[in-house]
Amino acid sequence: MINRRTFLTGSITVTLLGSPLFSALAEKKKKRNLVVISLRGGMDGLSAVPPIDPKLEKFRPDILVKKTLPLTSDFALHPSLKNFHNAWKQGKAAIVHATNIPYTMRSHFEGQDLMESGGHKPFAEYTGWLGRGMETANLDGLAIALPMPLILRSKANLDNYFPTKLSTPSPDIMKRVASTYPEDSNLRSTIQRVIMRPYSMLSGKGSRKAHKLAGTAAKALSKANGPRVAVFDMNGFDTHAAQGGANGEHADKLYNLDKIFGTLQKNLGPTYEDTLIVTLTEFGRKIEQNGGNGTEHGYGTAVLMIGGLVKKAQVYSDWPGLNRKNLFEGQDLNSTTDARSIYCSAMAMVFETDFEKLKRQVFWNDPIIDLQDKLFNV
């Protein structure tokens, strides 16, 4: 049984998945990559991307983010997000603000299930929106994780793998072993999948530190016949106390996130231009600070996007404002954009699959909107 502390804190993990045998498709289309970074605990969008509004200081006198990085006349950026800001200045980073999945009950367990499944009721779905999206796009692949994360589960032909301290035989040896089995043998197919795994994952010498994982993932994604989907899991965004402003618990988490941004950009090389990196969280935080200089569970938040497939530097939002009458239940930033519109649009663009088809087969034809032309280089 997993306890609450284990669920909300812990190390950073990464899952790589997506058509390893991409060469046949690559003859006709350029490989695009999608990286999803799950920020578990409820990332505070009002801290990461604070609106330039004097009302925010009244709500948060002790945790207001100061010395922010400039974005637009209406929004600023947390100073921990320096790599993101550099990408912004290059026109390769954007934000969707006042957004979230349509979940308002403030439970981590329910919210995180729904952010992965994309469903309507907690624990009602056994597959995830990204797994269903890959299945719809006819992509199979390799997952480096144990067990398979909910977000990636589907009925498609997926392979699970979790790095251990044991070493795997060299690719040459495995190729010779595979050649002894018939072409249509399941065992031969399995061995071929193993051969496609990043060698650092096979050797048992890999690291699970954030920047090391990001470096390994980027090098795998950069290969023409490598995986094209990566999912990072970051814990610890449940900042009920000592959240801080420019410094503190939340700032530390954003710094780790930004380190992943920077490491991915550096190690992806030219493939960065064909990559979209996007964040995911279960909800935002209340607008008012609590007695412990933290924030409670809220609703609306911000989604950060970075990579060469971002259309331009922008804060895309139907901004509801911070007047009490416009807050959700009088206490939270409202959500005016269903975040599933972002993720469905991202899959349509990266997987080059019809948005309406994904909308039907992944999100049950819910009233989400196609944002490809507004957010991405299509």
N, C-alpha and C positions, 0 to 999 in steps of 0.2 A: 504494500500500500504506500503510495507516495504521499508525503506530508506537505503542508502548505509551504513551509520554508524551502524544501527541495524544489517545489513547483515554481516558486517565485525568484529564487536566487540560484547561483551556480555558474558554471563555466559557459563559454561560447562554443557552439558546435556548428558544423557545416555539413550539408548534404549536397552531393553532386548527382545530377540526373539528366538524362536527355539522350537522344539518339547517338550512341557512341559510333555506330557504323553509319556516319553521316555522308560518306564519300559519294554515294549514288545521288543523293539530293543535292550535294554541293556542286555537281556538274551543271545544275540548272539554276540554283539559287545560292546566294551568299549566306553563309551561316550567321545567324543572329543569336545572341545570348540574353537570357533573362536571369537576373539575380534578385531574390527576395530576401530581405533582412527583417526577421520578426523581432520586434521590440516588446518583450513580454513584461507585463506589469502595468501597462498603461502609460505610454510616452506623453509627456506634457507638451502639447503643441504650442501652448501660450508661452512656454519657456524656450523651446527650440526656435520658434519663429514668432517672437512677440510683436503684436500690433503696436504701432506708435500711437498710443491713446492714453491720455492722462488718467482715465478711469482705471486702467490696469494697476497703476501705482497705488490707488486707493484700496483696491482689493488685495494687493500683495506688497505692503510696505517693506517687509523684511526679506522677501525673496524675489524682488524685482530684478531682472537681468539688466545690468548696466555695462557700459563699454561694449555695446553690441557692434556687430559688423553690419555695414550698410547694405540694404537690398533695394527697397523702393521708398517712395514717399510715405507709404502706409505700413510697411513691415521692415523689421530688422532681423538679424540672425544671431544666435547664441555664439559667443566668442570661442567656444570649444570646437566649432565646426569650420575650422580654417581650410581644410582640404575641400570641403563642400563649397566654401566661399570662393576659392580659387577657380573651381569648376564653373561657378556662377559667372564669374568675370569673363570666362571663356565662352559663355553661352551654352554650357553643357550641364546645367543643374537647374532644377525647377521645384516648385512646391505647390501642392494642392492643399489649401487651408479650409478650415471649417468642414471637415469631412470625417467619416467613420463608417464602419459597417453598421447596418440598421439594428443595433443592439443597445438597450438603455437600462438594463437591470443591474449593472455595476458589479457583477460577479466575475472574478478572474477565470474561474473554471469554465463557466458558461461562455464568457466572452472569447476566451482563447480557443475553445472548441469551434465557435461560430466563425472566428476570423480565419481558421484553417479550412473548415468545411464549406463556408459560404452559404450555409443553410439558413432555415427559418427558425428552427427550434433546437435548443442545445441537445447534443448527444443523439440526435435523430438520424444523422448521416454517418456513413462509414467510409466515405471517400472524401477527398479534398478538392477544392476548386482548381488547383494547379494540376493535380493528377488527372482530373476529368478533362481539363483543357488540353493536356498533352495527348490524352486518348483521342479526343475529338480531332486533333491535328495529326493523328496517326504516328505519334512519336513513341518509341519504346526507349528503354535505357537502363542505366546503371545508377543505383543509389548507394552512396557511401554513408550508411547510418544503420543503427539497430536500436529499436525497430524502425520500420518505415514511418516517417512523420505523417500525420493525418493529412496535411496539406497536399502531399504527393500521392496519396493512395488512390488507386483506380482499379479498373478491371484489366488494364493494359499489361503488356508483357514487361514487367519491371524486375530488376535484379537487386537484391539487398546485399550490402557489404559493410562491415564495420572493421576498421583497422585494429589489429592486435599487436602484441609485442613479438609475434612469430613472423618469420620471414617467409615469403612466397618464392617458389622457384623462378628462375629468370624467364623472361618472355620467350627466349629461344627454346628452352627446354619444354615450356608449355605448348609452343607451336608444334614441336615434334610429337608430343603426346596427343595433341588434338588431331594430328594428321592420321593417327591410327584408327580413328573412329569414322563411321560413315558420315557423308555430308549432311544428312538430315537428322543426325543423332543429337538428342537433347544434351548429352554430356559434351559433345564437341562444341555445341553452341554456348554452353556454360563456360567452357575453357576460353573460348574466343572473347567472351565478355570480360573475364578476369584479365586477359591480356591487355584490354583497352583501359584498365584502371591506371591512374597516375602512379608511377613507380614509387614515389615517396609514400604512398598509401600502402603499397604492396610490401615494402621492405620492413615495415614495423618501426621505422626511424622517424616518422613524422611527428610534428608537434600539434598540440591542440590549443596553443595560444592564439589569440585573435588574429594578430598580424601574420603569423605563420600559416594558419588555416586559410586566410585570405590569399596569401601568396601561392599556396598549393592549388587552391580553387582557380585562381586567375590563370595559372600556367596550364591547367587542364582545359579550361574554357577556351584558351587561345588557340588550341590545336584544331585544325580543320576537321578532324575525325573524332574530336573529343566531345565531352558532354556539353550541353547548351543550356542547362538550368542548374543554378545553385541556390540553396536555401540556407541562410544563416539563422541561428537562434541565439538571441541575446537576452539574458535575464536581468532583473534588478531594477526595472523602471517604476516599481511601486514605491514611490518616495513619499511616504506618510510623514516622515520626520527628517529634519536636516536636509531638506531638498536643496536649499541654497539658491543663489542667483547665478552670477558669473562663475562662482566656485561652489563646491558642495557635491552631494550625491548625484544629482541629476547631471551636473556638469561633467562629472567623471564618466558617466555612462555615455553621454554625447561624445566625449573625447574618444572613447573606445570605438564608438560607431564611426566617427570621422577617420580613425586610424584604418578601419576596414575600407572606407571609401578611398583613401590615399593609396593603400597597398594594392587594392584591385586595379586602380588606374595605372599604377606603375608597372605591375606585372602582366597586365593584359596586353600591353604594347599596342600595336596597331588595331588589335581586336576590340579595344576600348570603344572605337568609333562605331562598332556594330553591337554594342552592349547597352542594356538598360538595367540599372540598379534601382530598386524601389523598396521603400519601407512598409511595414505592416504592424499594426498594434491593435489591441482589443478595445481600447477606449482612451479618451483623454483624461484630464484632471479637472476638478472643480476650479472655478475662477478665483475663489477666495482662499487664502492661506489658512491653515488650521493652527491650533495652539502649539503645535510642535514644529512650527516653521516648515511644514510640509503641505501637501495637498491630498484631498480625498479623491475617490474614483469619480470620474465625470463622464462626458459624452464626446463632444467634438474635439478633434485633434488636427494634426498636420501630417501629410505624407510627403516625404522627401524623395526626389528622383535625381539621378545623376548618370552620366554616360553620353556617348556619342549619339544615341538614338533620341535624346531629349530635344525637342523642337527649338526651344530658346529659353533664356533665363527669364522666368516669370513666376509670380505668385498667382496661381489660378484659383479664384474663389468667388462664390456668391456670398460675400462677407455679411454676416448677420448683425455685426456690431456687439458691443459690450453693455448696452443699456439693459437694465434688469428685466425689462419687459420682453426683450428679445432673447434672453438666455433660456436654455432648456430647463424647465422646472424652476426657473428663477435662479439657477445656481451654476449652470454649465454653459460653456461655449456650445452653441447649437451646431448641428451637422446639416449642411445644406446640399452636400454632394454625397451620394452613396458611393463609398469607397470601392465597391465591387465594379462600378463603372470604370474606375481607373485600371483595375486588375484585368477585367475582361478586354478592355482596349489594349492593354499592354500585351496580352497573349495574342490578340488578333494581329497586332503589328509584328511582334517577334516571330510568331509561328506562321505568319502569312496565311491566316485562316479567317474566314468570313466572321465578322463580329456577330451578326444575327444568328449564325449557326452556333457559336460559342454561347451566346445569350440563352438560346433554347436548351442546349445540351449540358451546359455547366451551371447556369443560374436559373433554370426552370422558367425562362421567359419572363423573369421579373422586370419591372419597368426601370432598367438601368439604361444609360445613354452612351453612345459611341463618342469617345473623346479623342480618338486617334489624331484627327486633323488639328486639334487644339493643343495636344501635349507632345506628340511624337513626330519624328522624321519618318513619314510613311512613303 
